[in-house]
Amino acid sequence: MKKYFVLALMAVCSLSLVSWGVTGHRAVAQIAENHLTPNARLAVKKLLGNESLADVSTYADELRSNPQYKYTAPWHFVNLPSGYTFDQFANAITNSPGDNGYKALLNFEHELGDPTKSRTQKALALKFIVHIVGDLHQPMHVSHAEDKGGNNIQIIHSGYNESLHSLWDEGIIDHQGFSYKKMATEYDNATPVEIEKWQKDPVMIWLWESYQISSILYEEAAQDNNFTEEYYQQHLPILEKRIEKGGIRLAGVINSILDKQ
């Protein structure tokens, strides 16, 4: 995996294939910021300056849209066949010969906590961590390679044609119409017991949750690809919980690394 690239000279203005969309990623990041420890919050400030976690949450997508950094694309997802048991699932991810979101996250966590890394390197690692944690909680980012994570599966949602992937990236979020700050306020309802449990869950559990959800989403689309308002009402709670969990777990990752610094 290529680890470093020049940050200051980048000027990217377009997004493509954005996971959770801008709104969803910023909501995950804002929820995380709500749960930072004082020490971690100060460390983030030292790394990012005047930028918030929400501000940098889509940096990885912006970077990927530049052809020079297309090699970062596998860091945003995990592709697997359907029907795996948990043991098969975990073995396939850890022993995959190529890059994936799981490996990228562990790599950037290591770099963020490495005292030999520069401030620039750590800031870059933090930006990728913020984004990848969000990605791994989007169910269609832990899905099938043959249909490009649902990008090749066409559905109709409330009369509009789109892909199954884009529906879960942005379609349901746009349908609700909340700003990311409104989402962060409305979704951030975890109890202390839930927060403790979610932050103790290993990354592989996050992925397994998304894999189980995407398996159901695939089955539903195969049975009937015309999704009505009922689909939105039934699936909005799933989206809300994935964004909430993503934010809580992101805070846990950042706190565990930066609180002591």
Buried (B, 14 or more C-beta within 10 A) or exposed (E): EEEEBEEEEEEEEEEEBBBBBBBBBBBBBBBBBBBBBEEBBBBBEEBBEEBBBBBBBBBBBBBBBBEEBEEBEBBBBBBBEEEBEEEEBBEBBEEBEEBBBBBBBEBBBEBBBEEEBEEEBBBBBBBBBBBBBBBBBBBBBBBBEEBBBBBEBEBBBEEEEBBBBBBBBBBBBBBBEBEBEEBBBBBBEBEEEEBEEBBEBEBBBBBBBBBEBBBEBBEBBEEEBEBEEEBBEEBBEBBBBBBBBBBBBBBBBBBBBBBEB
